Amino acid sequence: MARVSASVTRRASLRAETERSEDRLPEGKAFASARRRWYNGAAGAGPAQEEIRAMDAKFIVIEGLDGSGKSTHIKELARRMRAAGRRVHETAEPTASATGGLIRDALSGLTPRSGAEIAALFMADRVAHNSNPVNGIAKMLADGIDVISDRYYYSSLAYQGTVTDPEWVYAINVNCPEIRKPDLCIFLDLSEEACLYRMERGRVSREIYENADSLLATRKRYFAVFRQLEGRDKVCIINADRPKEEVADDIFAEVKRILPPL
């Protein structure tokens, strides 16, 4: 009984701690004092996912605001996993499909679309991302290959959830039988000011969400989403406002927790 009570107390403490952190979000402060924070998902999964886990292949998602360093850390994580003997498939959303092209046109501002349209396109692209018989997530996992995705449904819930009905965006993604739950989501937390600074140094154009007001609202929405998914999805928040090597070490440490002994 003592162990159960301690677990309940820790979850209550985590929730209170996160709410206090969110109270500071308008100030644009990243998690300065903590390197890693967890939202622990519930144990158990459907038969298909249990079969995949039995083969030891894992589905990992890296999330974060634009400019938070996702691409850099995905490459480094994949390198470390391969060096440890894992087979790894790197992927991203939107995908390279025709639907993904429509999404990129909308995000660039080339083809204006409503938030609901973009959310629906992402959902359709995500279903195809899972079920593509050649290089889809399900195919890779069934072949015993780990999958690392740059963005997944957390992005839809956060970005489109700020511009259209968030409960509808949640429902079409989380309740869709063709969209699987990841084994782990790592969120690279960085303030919107720091993200904009990085983008100004490394990009010649911006997407429709890449401005201070949108990034602030999206960052706050991410934390609301993680609270909503607490007990369902396994999410680890990592302070990305540190040297790359430190962040990479923390990412790999968390990934190793869901892998068989390396």
SENU-959394 format. One record per residue (C-alpha): residue in three letters; x, y, z. Coordinates in steps of 0.02 Angstrom, whole numbers, plus 32768, in hexadecimal, padded with zeros to 4 digits. Layout:
BEGIN
SITE  type     u     v     w
SITE   ALA     X     Y     Z
...
// end
This chain:
BEGIN
SITE  type     u     v     w
SITE   MET  8000  8000  8000
SITE   ALA  808F  8077  8025
SITE   ARG  80CF  8064  7F74
SITE   VAL  8023  808D  7F29
SITE   SER  8012  8126  7F98
SITE   ALA  80BE  8164  7F66
SITE   SER  8091  8151  7EAE
SITE   VAL  7FEF  81B1  7EC4
SITE   THR  804A  8238  7F24
SITE   ARG  80CD  8247  7E99
SITE   ARG  8048  8259  7E13
SITE   ALA  7FF0  82E0  7E77
SITE   SER  8096  8338  7E92
SITE   LEU  80BF  832F  7DD9
SITE   ARG  8017  8378  7DA9
SITE   ALA  802A  8408  7E24
SITE   GLU  80DD  8427  7DEE
SITE   THR  80AA  842D  7D36
SITE   GLU  801B  84A5  7D5A
SITE   ARG  8094  8518  7DB4
SITE   SER  810A  850E  7D1F
SITE   GLU  807B  853A  7CA8
SITE   ASP  8052  85D2  7D12
SITE   ARG  80FD  8615  7CDF
SITE   LEU  80E9  85F0  7C25
SITE   PRO  80B4  86A2  7BF3
SITE   GLU  815E  86DB  7C2E
SITE   GLY  81AA  866D  7BA7
SITE   LYS  8216  860A  7C1F
SITE   ALA  824D  855A  7BF6
SITE   PHE  8263  84D6  7C7C
SITE   ALA  8303  8520  7CC2
SITE   SER  830D  84BE  7D63
SITE   ALA  82DC  8412  7D27
SITE   ARG  8330  83AA  7CA1
SITE   ARG  82A6  832A  7C8B
SITE   ARG  81F0  8318  7CBE
SITE   TRP  817C  8286  7CA1
SITE   TYR  80C6  8264  7C7C
SITE   ASN  80B7  81A8  7C90
SITE   GLY  8043  814B  7C1C
SITE   ALA  7FD2  80BE  7C51
SITE   ALA  8010  800D  7C3F
SITE   GLY  7FC4  7F99  7BC0
SITE   ALA  7F98  7FA7  7B08
SITE   GLY  7F32  7F55  7A80
SITE   PRO  7F62  7EAA  7A38
SITE   ALA  7FB9  7EF3  799F
SITE   GLN  802A  7F62  7A08
SITE   GLU  804E  7ED4  7A81
SITE   GLU  808A  7E6B  79EF
SITE   ILE  80FC  7EF7  79B6
SITE   ARG  8143  7F11  7A65
SITE   ALA  8167  7E57  7A6C
SITE   MET  81DC  7E73  79DA
SITE   ASP  8231  7F00  7A3A
SITE   ALA  8217  7F84  79B2
SITE   LYS  81E9  802C  79FC
SITE   PHE  818C  80C4  79BA
SITE   ILE  81D8  8167  79FB
SITE   VAL  819A  8217  79D7
SITE   ILE  81FF  82B6  79EB
SITE   GLU  8196  8352  7A03
SITE   GLY  81B7  840A  7A22
SITE   LEU  8199  84B8  79E1
SITE   ASP  81E4  84E8  7939
SITE   GLY  829A  8510  795A
SITE   SER  82A9  84A1  79F5
SITE   GLY  832B  842F  79A6
SITE   LYS  82C2  8397  7977
SITE   SER  831C  8370  78D4
SITE   THR  83C8  837A  7923
SITE   HIS  839A  830A  79B4
SITE   ILE  833E  828A  794B
SITE   LYS  83DA  8270  78E3
SITE   GLU  8445  8260  797F
SITE   LEU  83CB  81E9  79D3
SITE   ALA  83C3  817C  7937
SITE   ARG  8481  817A  792F
SITE   ARG  8490  8142  79E4
SITE   MET  840A  80BD  79D1
SITE   ARG  845C  8076  7935
SITE   ALA  8504  8076  798D
SITE   ALA  84B2  800E  7A15
SITE   GLY  847A  7F8E  7993
SITE   ARG  83C8  7FCA  7973
SITE   ARG  837A  7FD9  78C7
SITE   VAL  832A  8086  78B8
SITE   HIS  82B4  80D9  783D
SITE   GLU  82AB  8198  7844
SITE   THR  820A  81E9  7809
SITE   ALA  81A9  828B  7819
SITE   GLU  8100  82DE  780B
SITE   PRO  80C1  831F  7798
SITE   THR  80FA  828D  772E
SITE   ALA  8135  828F  7679
SITE   SER  8089  8257  763D
SITE   ALA  8012  82BD  75D2
SITE   THR  7FB1  82EA  766F
SITE   GLY  8053  831E  76C2
SITE   GLY  8072  8393  762F
SITE   LEU  7FC9  83E6  764A
SITE   ILE  7FF6  83FF  7700
SITE   ARG  809E  844E  76D6
SITE   ASP  804A  84C4  765B
SITE   ALA  7FD2  84F8  76E4
SITE   LEU  8059  850E  7769
SITE   SER  80C2  8579  76F3
SITE   GLY  802D  85E9  76D0
SITE   LEU  802C  85BA  7618
SITE   THR  7F7D  856F  7626
SITE   PRO  7F1B  85BF  76B4
SITE   ARG  7EB2  8543  7716
SITE   SER  7E4F  8548  77B7
SITE   GLY  7E90  84F8  7855
SITE   ALA  7E0D  846E  7844
SITE   GLU  7E44  8449  7792
SITE   ILE  7EFA  843C  77C7
SITE   ALA  7ECC  83CD  785B
SITE   ALA  7E67  8359  77E9
SITE   LEU  7EF5  8350  776B
SITE   PHE  7F72  8324  77F4
SITE   MET  7EFF  829B  7834
SITE   ALA  7EEF  824F  7786
SITE   ASP  7FAB  825B  776B
SITE   ARG  7FC7  8209  7814
SITE   VAL  7F58  8175  77EC
SITE   ALA  7FBB  815A  774B
SITE   HIS  805D  8172  77AD
SITE   ASN  802A  80E0  781B
SITE   SER  7FE6  806D  7795
SITE   ASN  8056  8087  76FE
SITE   PRO  8084  7FD4  76CB
SITE   VAL  8133  8005  7691
SITE   ASN  817A  8077  7718
SITE   GLY  80EA  8099  778F
SITE   ILE  80FF  8097  784B
SITE   ALA  80A3  7FF1  785E
SITE   LYS  810D  7FA0  77D6
SITE   MET  81B1  7FD9  7823
SITE   LEU  8181  7FA0  78D1
SITE   ALA  8143  7EF8  7891
SITE   ASP  81EE  7EE1  7840
SITE   GLY  8241  7EFF  78E8
SITE   ILE  827F  7FAE  78BB
SITE   ASP  8274  803D  7937
SITE   VAL  821A  80D8  78F8
SITE   ILE  8246  818B  7929
SITE   SER  81CA  820D  78EC
SITE   ASP  81E2  82C9  78E3
SITE   ARG  8134  82FC  791F
SITE   TYR  8096  8296  7934
SITE   TYR  7FE6  82B4  7975
SITE   TYR  8027  831D  7A06
SITE   SER  8050  83A5  7987
SITE   SER  7F9F  83A3  7943
SITE   LEU  7F56  83AC  79F1
SITE   ALA  7FC8  843F  7A1C
SITE   TYR  7FD3  84A4  797A
SITE   GLN  7F28  8489  792C
SITE   GLY  7EDE  847D  79DB
SITE   THR  7EFF  8537  79EE
SITE   VAL  7EA0  8569  794F
SITE   THR  7E0C  84F1  794A
SITE   ASP  7DA7  8486  79C3
SITE   PRO  7E2D  842B  7A2A
SITE   GLU  7DB7  839F  7A61
SITE   TRP  7D8E  8376  79AC
SITE   VAL  7E48  8373  797F
SITE   TYR  7E64  8300  7A13
SITE   ALA  7DD6  828C  79E2
SITE   ILE  7E07  8274  792B
SITE   ASN  7EB9  8249  795C
SITE   VAL  7EB9  81EF  7A03
SITE   ASN  7E19  818E  79E0
SITE   CYS  7E4A  815C  792F
SITE   PRO  7E6B  809F  7929
SITE   GLU  7EEA  80B5  789D
SITE   ILE  7F57  812E  7901
SITE   ARG  7FC3  80D0  797E
SITE   LYS  8001  810E  7A25
SITE   PRO  80BE  8127  7A2F
SITE   ASP  8128  80CA  7AAE
SITE   LEU  8176  8170  7AE0
SITE   CYS  8163  8228  7AB8
SITE   ILE  81F2  829D  7AE1
SITE   PHE  81C8  8356  7AE3
SITE   LEU  825B  83CE  7ACF
SITE   ASP  8228  8463  7B36
SITE   LEU  8269  850E  7B02
SITE   SER  821F  85BB  7B17
SITE   GLU  81CF  860D  7A81
SITE   GLU  8253  8698  7A86
SITE   ALA  82E0  861A  7A7B
SITE   CYS  8288  85BD  79ED
SITE   LEU  8271  865F  798A
SITE   TYR  8327  868D  79A6
SITE   ARG  8360  85E5  7962
SITE   MET  82EC  85F4  78CB
SITE   GLU  832A  86A3  78A4
SITE   ARG  83DB  8660  789C
SITE   GLY  83B6  85C5  7834
SITE   ARG  831F  85E2  77C4
SITE   VAL  82F6  8652  7731
SITE   SER  8238  863B  773B
SITE   ARG  81B4  861C  77BF
SITE   GLU  8119  85B0  77C9
SITE   ILE  8071  85F4  7802
SITE   TYR  8088  85BD  78B8
SITE   GLU  813A  85FE  78C7
SITE   ASN  811B  86A2  7923
SITE   ALA  8126  86D3  79D9
SITE   ASP  806B  86D5  7A00
SITE   SER  804A  862E  79AC
SITE   LEU  80E1  85D9  79FC
SITE   LEU  80AF  8617  7AA9
SITE   ALA  7FFC  85D8  7A95
SITE   THR  803A  8533  7A4E
SITE   ARG  80B5  8516  7ADA
SITE   LYS  802D  8531  7B5B
SITE   ARG  7FBB  84BE  7AF9
SITE   TYR  803F  8434  7AF6
SITE   PHE  803F  842F  7BB4
SITE   ALA  7F81  842A  7BB8
SITE   VAL  7F89  8397  7B3F
SITE   PHE  8008  833B  7BAA
SITE   ARG  7F97  8350  7C42
SITE   GLN  7F04  830F  7BDC
SITE   LEU  7F69  8276  7BA7
SITE   GLU  7FB0  8252  7C53
SITE   GLY  7F92  819C  7C7D
SITE   ARG  7F83  816F  7BC5
SITE   ASP  8023  81A6  7B6B
SITE   LYS  80D5  819F  7BAA
SITE   VAL  811C  824F  7B95
SITE   CYS  81C4  8290  7BD0
SITE   ILE  81E6  834B  7BCF
SITE   ILE  829D  837A  7BBA
SITE   ASN  82E4  8427  7BD2
SITE   ALA  8331  844F  7B27
SITE   ASP  837D  84F4  7B5D
SITE   ARG  8425  84A2  7B83
SITE   PRO  84BE  8467  7B21
SITE   LYS  8490  83EA  7A98
SITE   GLU  84F7  835E  7AE3
SITE   GLU  849D  836B  7B8B
SITE   VAL  83F3  8368  7B36
SITE   ALA  8428  82D5  7AC8
SITE   ASP  8464  8274  7B61
SITE   ASP  83BE  828E  7BB9
SITE   ILE  835B  8259  7B1F
SITE   PHE  83BE  81B9  7B0B
SITE   ALA  83B1  8193  7BC5
SITE   GLU  82F3  819C  7BBA
SITE   VAL  82EC  8134  7B1C
SITE   LYS  8358  80AD  7B6D
SITE   ARG  82D4  809D  7BF4
SITE   ILE  8259  8053  7B76
SITE   LEU  82D7  7FE8  7B18
SITE   PRO  8315  7F3A  7B46
SITE   PRO  83C0  7F3F  7B99
SITE   LEU  843E  7F80  7B1B
// end
